Amino acid sequence: MVNIAFFSTKPYDRIWFEPLGEEYGYRFIFFESKLSIETVSLAAGCNGVCAFVNDNIDGDVINELADIGIETIYMRCAGYNNVDLEAAKGKIKVLHVPGYSPEAVAEYAVALLMTINRHTHRAYLRTRDFNMNINGLMGTDLYCKIIGIIGTGRIGQAMINIAKGFGMRVLAYDLYPNPSLGVEYVELDELLEKSDVISLHCPLTKETEYILDKRSFDRMKDGVYIVNTSRGGLIKTEDLIDALLVPGKIAGVGLDVYEEEADVFYEDRSNEIMRDNNLARLMTFPNVIVTSHQGYFTTEAMQAIAIETMENIFAVDNGNELVNEVKK
């Protein structure tokens, strides 16, 4: 029997994966703990592990997994920047879910943009107390504004389609441009200088880490909106905070990811003192919204993630072509 250890398990994971495991005849063992060097031994006796975005799968964890007989790491997400692929090479196969519902993330990015632009989060809190004063809640039309989209993979393409529906002009930057999209590709500096809105949709790699830093913020026009639903490490948080302190520089920021999110996101920390000073400072800005990496979280996306993860497991189990394998 195929045994898979699931780490970072939440109730909604079990809802989707348990029925599929029974259907396929696989045994799933669910752990709430993150995969790390301290918890890796929980996977003993299994053929593979199923991990998520904030699990720590560094070289030491890879070696321990290999030592206890783990053959495959199944990432139930698109990203794999938390996996040491160099250490895994020749030891453990790594598979991911490259495209579960790009529309889900793109639609959420637009939701963040609309919220920070039109201040609907602040209006909601006011009107609940019957404060109907709209002073300070003025936004701006998105029609005819320039949106700079960094990363034009599946999610970036979905974002392009939505932006065009708003009547926005789209500028795009990608290390590997796709001429078939019919958008205007420009160099990164030009995108930063011209865009009224900047939305991040690229993976986190050595080339894209801190793609938005002090230099980037300095090049942006005043009153820019920034949305990140991709990976927290694309933005250098300390530099973002400094830019937010410059009057008129940044109109609003919507973050569904954060570079130090691993020990905070997906957990209830409401009864604790927030010891992450940068995250605590971000929460003090009235023009910043931080959500807990939920852009993908729709019924359609969860179903697609479960099904494609199962297809990855089935492919390994039956010696089929591993179309979703990630290699160094």
TACORRA-V948309 format. One record per backbone hydrogen bond with DSSP energy under -0.5 kcal/mol. CO is the residue of the C=O (numbers start at 0). NH is the residue of the N-H. E is the energy in kcal/mol with one decimal. If there is no record, write none. Layout:
BEGIN
co=CO nh=NH e=E
co=CO nh=NH e=E
END
This chain:
BEGIN
co=0 nh=2 e=-0.5
co=1 nh=26 e=-2.8
co=2 nh=46 e=-2.5
co=2 nh=47 e=-1.5
co=3 nh=5 e=-0.6
co=3 nh=28 e=-2.8
co=4 nh=6 e=-0.5
co=4 nh=49 e=-3.0
co=5 nh=30 e=-2.6
co=9 nh=12 e=-1.3
co=9 nh=13 e=-1.4
co=10 nh=14 e=-1.7
co=11 nh=15 e=-1.1
co=12 nh=16 e=-2.7
co=13 nh=17 e=-1.9
co=15 nh=19 e=-0.7
co=16 nh=20 e=-2.7
co=17 nh=21 e=-2.1
co=18 nh=22 e=-2.2
co=19 nh=23 e=-2.5
co=20 nh=24 e=-1.3
co=20 nh=25 e=-2.4
co=25 nh=27 e=-0.6
co=26 nh=3 e=-2.5
co=27 nh=29 e=-0.5
co=28 nh=5 e=-3.4
co=30 nh=8 e=-2.5
co=32 nh=7 e=-3.0
co=33 nh=35 e=-0.5
co=34 nh=55 e=-2.4
co=35 nh=38 e=-0.6
co=35 nh=39 e=-1.5
co=38 nh=41 e=-2.1
co=39 nh=42 e=-1.8
co=40 nh=43 e=-1.8
co=42 nh=45 e=-2.0
co=46 nh=70 e=-3.0
co=46 nh=71 e=-1.0
co=47 nh=4 e=-2.3
co=48 nh=50 e=-0.5
co=48 nh=73 e=-3.3
co=49 nh=6 e=-2.6
co=50 nh=75 e=-2.5
co=51 nh=54 e=-1.5
co=54 nh=56 e=-0.9
co=55 nh=57 e=-0.5
co=56 nh=83 e=-2.4
co=57 nh=61 e=-2.6
co=58 nh=62 e=-2.4
co=59 nh=63 e=-2.1
co=60 nh=64 e=-2.8
co=61 nh=65 e=-2.4
co=62 nh=66 e=-2.1
co=63 nh=67 e=-1.6
co=64 nh=69 e=-2.7
co=65 nh=68 e=-1.3
co=67 nh=44 e=-0.7
co=70 nh=92 e=-2.2
co=71 nh=48 e=-2.0
co=71 nh=73 e=-0.5
co=72 nh=74 e=-0.7
co=72 nh=94 e=-2.7
co=73 nh=50 e=-2.0
co=73 nh=75 e=-0.6
co=74 nh=76 e=-1.1
co=76 nh=96 e=-2.5
co=79 nh=82 e=-1.8
co=81 nh=56 e=-1.7
co=82 nh=84 e=-1.5
co=83 nh=87 e=-1.8
co=84 nh=88 e=-1.3
co=87 nh=90 e=-2.6
co=87 nh=91 e=-2.3
co=92 nh=72 e=-3.0
co=93 nh=325 e=-3.5
co=94 nh=74 e=-3.3
co=95 nh=97 e=-0.7
co=100 nh=103 e=-0.9
co=100 nh=104 e=-1.1
co=101 nh=105 e=-2.3
co=102 nh=106 e=-3.0
co=103 nh=107 e=-1.7
co=104 nh=108 e=-2.3
co=105 nh=109 e=-2.0
co=106 nh=110 e=-2.1
co=107 nh=111 e=-2.5
co=108 nh=112 e=-2.3
co=109 nh=113 e=-3.1
co=110 nh=114 e=-2.1
co=111 nh=115 e=-2.6
co=112 nh=116 e=-2.1
co=113 nh=117 e=-2.5
co=114 nh=118 e=-1.2
co=114 nh=119 e=-0.9
co=118 nh=122 e=-2.4
co=119 nh=123 e=-2.2
co=120 nh=124 e=-1.5
co=121 nh=125 e=-2.0
co=122 nh=126 e=-2.8
co=123 nh=127 e=-1.5
co=124 nh=128 e=-0.6
co=125 nh=128 e=-1.4
co=125 nh=130 e=-2.4
co=126 nh=129 e=-1.7
co=129 nh=131 e=-0.9
co=133 nh=136 e=-2.0
co=141 nh=144 e=-2.1
co=144 nh=146 e=-0.5
co=144 nh=168 e=-2.5
co=145 nh=195 e=-2.6
co=145 nh=196 e=-1.8
co=146 nh=148 e=-0.6
co=146 nh=170 e=-2.6
co=147 nh=149 e=-0.6
co=147 nh=198 e=-2.6
co=148 nh=150 e=-0.8
co=148 nh=172 e=-2.2
co=149 nh=200 e=-3.3
co=152 nh=156 e=-2.6
co=153 nh=157 e=-1.9
co=154 nh=158 e=-2.3
co=155 nh=159 e=-2.2
co=156 nh=160 e=-2.1
co=157 nh=161 e=-1.8
co=158 nh=162 e=-2.7
co=159 nh=163 e=-2.5
co=160 nh=164 e=-1.5
co=161 nh=165 e=-1.2
co=162 nh=167 e=-2.2
co=163 nh=166 e=-1.3
co=166 nh=143 e=-2.0
co=168 nh=146 e=-2.8
co=168 nh=170 e=-0.5
co=169 nh=183 e=-0.9
co=170 nh=148 e=-2.9
co=171 nh=185 e=-2.6
co=172 nh=150 e=-2.7
co=173 nh=176 e=-0.5
co=176 nh=178 e=-0.6
co=177 nh=180 e=-1.8
co=178 nh=181 e=-0.9
co=182 nh=184 e=-0.9
co=183 nh=171 e=-2.5
co=186 nh=190 e=-2.1
co=187 nh=191 e=-2.5
co=188 nh=192 e=-2.2
co=189 nh=193 e=-1.9
co=190 nh=194 e=-1.9
co=191 nh=220 e=-0.8
co=195 nh=224 e=-2.1
co=196 nh=147 e=-3.6
co=197 nh=226 e=-2.7
co=198 nh=149 e=-2.4
co=199 nh=228 e=-1.0
co=202 nh=204 e=-0.8
co=204 nh=208 e=-1.8
co=207 nh=210 e=-1.7
co=210 nh=212 e=-0.7
co=211 nh=235 e=-2.5
co=212 nh=216 e=-2.8
co=213 nh=217 e=-2.4
co=214 nh=218 e=-1.2
co=215 nh=218 e=-0.5
co=215 nh=219 e=-1.0
co=220 nh=223 e=-0.8
co=223 nh=250 e=-2.0
co=223 nh=251 e=-1.2
co=224 nh=197 e=-2.7
co=225 nh=253 e=-2.8
co=226 nh=199 e=-2.5
co=227 nh=255 e=-2.7
co=227 nh=256 e=-0.7
co=230 nh=233 e=-1.7
co=231 nh=234 e=-1.9
co=231 nh=258 e=-0.7
co=232 nh=209 e=-2.8
co=233 nh=211 e=-2.4
co=234 nh=236 e=-0.9
co=235 nh=238 e=-0.5
co=235 nh=239 e=-2.0
co=236 nh=240 e=-2.5
co=237 nh=241 e=-1.9
co=238 nh=242 e=-2.2
co=239 nh=243 e=-2.3
co=240 nh=244 e=-1.2
co=242 nh=245 e=-1.2
co=244 nh=246 e=-0.6
co=245 nh=248 e=-2.1
co=245 nh=249 e=-0.5
co=247 nh=222 e=-1.4
co=248 nh=222 e=-0.6
co=248 nh=223 e=-1.6
co=248 nh=250 e=-0.5
co=251 nh=225 e=-2.2
co=252 nh=254 e=-0.5
co=252 nh=288 e=-2.5
co=253 nh=227 e=-2.6
co=253 nh=255 e=-0.5
co=254 nh=290 e=-2.9
co=255 nh=292 e=-1.4
co=257 nh=260 e=-1.8
co=260 nh=263 e=-2.1
co=260 nh=264 e=-2.4
co=263 nh=266 e=-1.5
co=266 nh=268 e=-0.9
co=268 nh=271 e=-1.8
co=272 nh=274 e=-0.8
co=274 nh=276 e=-1.1
co=275 nh=279 e=-2.5
co=276 nh=280 e=-2.3
co=277 nh=281 e=-2.3
co=278 nh=282 e=-1.7
co=280 nh=283 e=-1.5
co=281 nh=284 e=-1.4
co=284 nh=287 e=-1.4
co=286 nh=252 e=-2.4
co=288 nh=254 e=-3.2
co=290 nh=292 e=-1.4
co=293 nh=296 e=-1.8
co=295 nh=297 e=-2.0
co=297 nh=301 e=-2.7
co=298 nh=302 e=-2.2
co=299 nh=303 e=-2.2
co=300 nh=304 e=-2.8
co=301 nh=305 e=-2.3
co=302 nh=306 e=-2.5
co=303 nh=307 e=-2.7
co=304 nh=308 e=-2.3
co=305 nh=309 e=-2.2
co=306 nh=310 e=-2.2
co=307 nh=311 e=-2.0
co=308 nh=312 e=-2.3
co=309 nh=313 e=-2.8
co=310 nh=314 e=-2.3
co=311 nh=315 e=-2.0
co=312 nh=316 e=-2.6
co=313 nh=317 e=-1.9
co=314 nh=319 e=-2.4
co=315 nh=318 e=-0.9
co=320 nh=322 e=-1.4
co=321 nh=324 e=-1.5
co=323 nh=95 e=-1.9
END
